[in-house]
Amino acid sequence: MPEAPRLSIVIPVRDEQDTVVEIAARIAAVLDGGYELIFVDDGSVDDTWARLQTMHRPGQVRILRLRKNFGKTAALMAGFALVRGETVITMDGDLQDDPSEIPRFLAKLEEGFDLVTGWKKRRHDPVSKVISSRLFNFAVRRATGLAVRDINCGFKAFRGEAAHSLRIYGEMHRFIPVLVAAQGFRVTEIEVTHHPRRHGRSKYGIERMFKGFFDLVTVIFLTRFRERPAHAFGWTATLWFVLSSIALAAWVALGAGPVLLLAATATFFLAGALFVGIGWAAEYVLAFRSAESSLPFYAIRERLD
């Protein structure tokens, strides 16, 4: 393979047969060599893979095909596993991100940041998607304290070490800035142009906002209590023990009469004990974890370097 490039651009795609050739051409018009494109086909059922094969250039346009649709998080992780550049750009393959803005991302990294994420201030999406995105971003800012206004923008620039530090699964790609910042990397954002979608259709619906809120709880757990999970469960257990004490005090104050209060006392106490037990079990698993135990959660069907 040719000498390692300075810049790696990872583009996950799914059913984007009408855009992959154009996006590669636009990137080539902006960058003067020294980069590699890594397209990850995440289970396309149209002619995306066939179009990518015609574009393959050893060492410059590298293509990877997953066996089925594993999701954007898996596609990104598969791409990150292949990058050779000192800097990594991620962008969506639907042409709503503008490749002409890549130099702005690189310039911002040069200011000393480790991750620069885009902010689609003026979005060209359905109203339902815009509203759900703004509500979700507001919730993430309040819950995590990270002042990023578009947490899930796919247009990002990483220093290589920040990209390789990620161990994400499920749909955790939404929280990449939070997870990177939690490891001590410097994160910032820049406003980017967001173009209307010209081909295909969006892969996301309103339901992703609700999934995102559940994932947000997981992210808070991972960033604040990853090394001491018993502390997270301990706070919940404390709440149950307090409720149990209140119910017991009320039962005694009422002359040890109401059976319902006695039952509530026992139920709340058992719930507290359960959370304590779960916290200890999590600590035990963490203490004996193996750094080599993580396996890829995607399967590769074909790869052309």
Helices and strands as residue ranges (DSSP letters): E 7-13, H 20-30, E 35-41, H 48-55, E 61-66, H 72-80, E 87-90, G 99-101, H 102-109, E 115-119, H 127-144, E 156-159, H 160-164, G 172-175, H 176-182, E 187-191, H 207-225, H 229-253, H 259-287, E 300-304
